[in-house]
Amino acid sequence: MRIIKAILWPIRKVIFFPIKIFFYTVLLFLIIVLIFQYRTDYEVDVSPLSVNEYENCTNTIEDYEITISLLSEYIEKLDSDQQSFLERNLPNPLNVLTTPQEISNEDFKNVRTFLKYYLQAGRFPGLNGKAFSPQAASLCRDGLS
């Protein structure tokens, strides 16, 4: 039995060490993102989305023409600082939404599912009365309503 333990102990350490490193790195990254996200003053309502607000947003993004029109208006209303902030803080798959005029119908179909999940994060409560994803809550309220 001691021989088996002596053989398995280094193997177990070698296998689980990278998994532990990965786990703690992801955990640290999430904590850093949340700290910076909640320290930002959005100057708009970023409280968690209600069920009705979320359903209105998801119904809106089903139609390509309406969504592109609303997003174009939303992006035009933003000043340069807000646009650069949005480009930096939106997840990579959603960065195409910062230039809605250039999105083809096919590209929009690829982004729509990810956008629904992203908006879902705006429903969950976070810290200080803000949504777990304040950018998603703001996008839903100001851009897709």
C-alpha positions in Angstrom: 0.0 0.0 0.0 2.9 2.4 0.8 4.4 1.7 -2.6 1.2 2.7 -4.3 0.9 5.9 -2.2 4.6 6.7 -3.0 3.9 6.3 -6.7 0.6 8.2 -6.8 1.7 11.1 -4.6 4.0 12.8 -7.1 1.6 12.1 -10.0 -1.3 13.6 -8.1 0.8 16.7 -7.2 1.9 17.1 -10.8 -1.7 16.8 -12.2 -3.4 19.0 -9.6 -0.9 21.8 -9.4 -1.7 23.3 -12.8 -5.4 23.0 -12.0 -5.0 24.8 -8.8 -3.0 27.6 -10.5 -5.7 27.9 -13.2 -8.5 28.0 -10.6 -6.8 30.7 -8.4 -5.9 32.8 -11.5 -9.5 32.8 -12.7 -10.7 33.6 -9.2 -8.2 36.5 -8.9 -9.2 37.8 -12.4 -12.9 37.8 -11.4 -12.2 39.6 -8.2 -10.2 42.3 -10.0 -12.9 42.7 -12.7 -15.6 43.1 -10.1 -13.6 45.6 -8.0 -13.0 47.9 -11.1 -16.5 47.4 -12.4 -18.1 48.5 -9.1 -15.7 51.4 -8.5 -16.8 53.0 -11.8 -19.5 55.7 -11.7 -21.8 55.0 -14.6 -23.9 58.1 -14.1 -26.9 56.1 -15.3 -29.2 53.5 -13.6 -27.3 50.3 -13.4 -29.6 48.5 -10.9 -30.5 44.9 -11.7 -32.9 44.6 -14.6 -36.5 43.6 -13.8 -38.0 40.6 -15.6 -40.1 42.9 -17.8 -37.0 45.0 -18.8 -35.1 41.8 -19.7 -37.9 40.3 -21.7 -38.4 43.6 -23.6 -34.7 43.6 -24.5 -34.6 40.0 -25.6 -37.7 40.6 -27.7 -36.1 43.6 -29.3 -32.9 41.8 -30.2 -34.9 39.2 -32.2 -35.4 41.8 -35.0 -32.2 42.7 -36.8 -33.5 46.1 -38.2 -34.9 47.4 -34.9 -31.8 46.3 -32.9 -29.4 48.0 -35.3 -31.5 51.1 -35.4 -31.7 51.4 -31.6 -28.0 50.6 -31.1 -27.0 53.2 -33.7 -29.0 55.8 -31.8 -27.5 54.7 -28.5 -23.9 54.9 -29.9 -24.5 58.3 -31.5 -25.7 59.7 -28.1 -22.5 58.7 -26.4 -19.5 61.1 -26.2 -16.0 60.0 -27.1 -15.1 59.1 -23.5 -18.2 56.9 -23.1 -17.6 55.2 -26.5 -14.1 54.4 -25.6 -15.2 53.1 -22.2 -17.8 50.9 -23.8 -15.3 49.5 -26.3 -12.9 48.7 -23.5 -15.4 47.1 -21.2 -17.7 45.1 -23.6 -16.7 41.5 -23.9 -14.8 40.7 -27.1 -17.7 39.0 -29.0 -19.9 42.1 -28.4 -17.3 44.7 -29.6 -18.9 44.6 -33.0 -22.0 46.3 -31.4 -20.0 49.5 -31.0 -20.2 50.0 -34.8 -23.8 48.8 -35.5 -23.9 50.1 -39.1 -21.2 47.7 -40.1 -22.9 44.5 -38.7 -24.3 42.2 -41.3 -27.4 40.1 -40.7 -25.3 37.0 -40.5 -22.8 38.5 -38.0 -25.8 39.7 -35.9 -27.2 36.2 -35.7 -23.9 35.0 -34.3 -23.8 37.8 -31.7 -27.5 37.6 -30.7 -27.2 34.5 -28.5 -24.2 35.8 -26.7 -26.0 39.2 -26.3 -28.9 37.4 -24.6 -26.6 35.7 -22.1 -24.8 39.0 -21.5 -28.1 40.8 -20.8 -29.0 38.0 -18.4 -26.0 39.0 -16.3 -27.7 42.4 -15.9 -30.6 40.8 -14.0 -28.5 39.5 -11.1 -27.8 41.8 -8.2 -24.2 42.7 -7.5 -22.7 45.1 -4.9 -24.0 48.5 -3.8 -27.4 48.0 -5.5 -25.8 47.6 -9.0 -26.4 44.8 -11.3 -23.8 42.0 -11.5 -23.0 43.3 -15.0 -23.7 47.1 -14.9 -22.8 47.6 -18.5 -25.5 45.0 -19.5 -28.1 46.8 -17.4 -27.2 50.1 -18.9 -27.2 48.7 -22.5 -30.6 47.2 -22.0 -32.2 50.3 -20.5 -30.6 53.0 -22.6 -29.8 51.2 -25.9 -32.4 48.5 -26.4 -35.6 50.1 -25.1 
